[in-house]
Amino acid sequence: MDADYPIDIETISKPRVEYRTDEWAETELPCAPAIMIGEEVVTEGSDVTKEKVVAEIRKQLGMPPLES
């Protein structure tokens, strides 16, 4: 997906227990599994469709939505 859009992707992977600590809560980042695009949380704690992620990427880049 990243080859289609000019974006940087950062992946943070930790054991689930670390996402439930006070230290993680202080980061104000979402709990896993989660996807953030810019400052927007697309999903937190559940799966998300590729279509929803692509739609949010296009929105963040100021691109029109894809035709259905």
C-alpha positions, 0 to 999 in steps of 0.5 A: 500500500505504501508504494501507491502513496507518498507516505512514511510508515512507522510500525510499533510492535510490543507485547500486548501487556505493554500497551496496558501500562500507565507509561503507555497511557501517558503517550496518548497513543492508541492501544494495539491493534491500532492504525493512525494516519497523521494524528487521526486514529483510524482504528483501535482495538479491532481490525480494519479494512484496507479500503478504510485505510486507503480512504483515510490516506487519500483524505489526509493527502487531500486526494479525492475518494476512490470511485466504487 
